[in-house]
């Protein structure tokens, strides 16, 4: 597969994800309609809700991600060192300049978000700016730029919002099934069974959607294409080593945005690793070392 | 169907396939050529940034080192030559000459502590460094596009059409000879 295939596949997956989401929510609305005999009202509301969420995720997902992480936009005057580095990487790859943000956090981390290269943002932690050498930071930024160029950002950003919306719905359904007793019309147990069933179907689908979207291979790919930009695998490898060594969780890490970051924003070393959205750092470093060739 | 009409059909299909293929290759080449030209104008943008910085820099240095007129003139002449150079190879050569004169300008600044300490000079030095980094970045992008384009017109069977349709190889924007040499450390 070439880069162009990855871009196509990312765009396709985003579209599929949105359609599946719409279908799921409308179907759920229809189920509830059937149960309460509300004559299609809930289906319409659910449809509207789904369309609004899908549009929000596409057009405002990046703003939500930046807000959640506490990223502050900067200009060239605020931090010429970082801004110019991003600018140079963009020029050498012919990518439009993304908005640059800084996260006030001591952990070394960074992420990219947006819906396409023309509407993209890169966010870097203060820790990364302070603790990484020139070429290490450049490696990290090139990795993030690759996410932008591959349209990983579109898929990953849409995932955040849609997964969030699904959990809101599941929550509502769950509550009304158990605590909304008064409104039930007689055949309560049947209805509960249906909704329970829907929820049971829901959960694994949501899980597999996440897996589909945030496959760990994406990180290896961004590592590799980032190195193609800088031509210096050791830069990124050393940055990853520093991240590994410091083992610092981010203050505002959230499950929803975790998969955006270059390295997991949680401290790791727990059962979370099993379900981690990121491949183990050691294997990423090993892959980068192979690119650098045998040491002399 | 007779044998004759069968042959005609087959030849017809072959011609259609050939035409479709030629159109596809031609359009691909045009896309790549436009990208390369765009990349070239990106270099232009970055080079212009540097040209704009130079008069300012010369003025600043003049303020502290008035009697080094020879160096200033060299810089100004090299700048004008670079701005008027045509074609990638000539342009690259003129740019490299300009970089050399700028180096001698900065070397000269070493002799003037007041100049070296001047905030304005430091700022200009920083901006010039950035401009040069950006020229290098733009050059890499241009060269990557040239490589893709040249490869595309040289591989078989594209080369058969490319030469007939008058597609020519682009020149790389080369780095200066001096930049390419390894740094030698002497004690």
Boltz contact constraints between the chains, C-beta under 6 A:
constraints:
  - contact:
      token1: [A, 84]
      token2: [B, 130]
      max_distance: 6.0
  - contact:
      token1: [A, 88]
      token2: [B, 133]
      max_distance: 6.0
  - contact:
      token1: [A, 88]
      token2: [B, 134]
      max_distance: 6.0
  - contact:
      token1: [A, 88]
      token2: [B, 137]
      max_distance: 6.0
  - contact:
      token1: [A, 91]
      token2: [B, 134]
      max_distance: 6.0
  - contact:
      token1: [A, 91]
      token2: [B, 137]
      max_distance: 6.0
  - contact:
      token1: [A, 91]
      token2: [B, 138]
      max_distance: 6.0
  - contact:
      token1: [A, 92]
      token2: [B, 137]
      max_distance: 6.0
  - contact:
      token1: [A, 92]
      token2: [B, 140]
      max_distance: 6.0
  - contact:
      token1: [A, 92]
      token2: [B, 141]
      max_distance: 6.0
  - contact:
      token1: [A, 94]
      token2: [B, 141]
      max_distance: 6.0
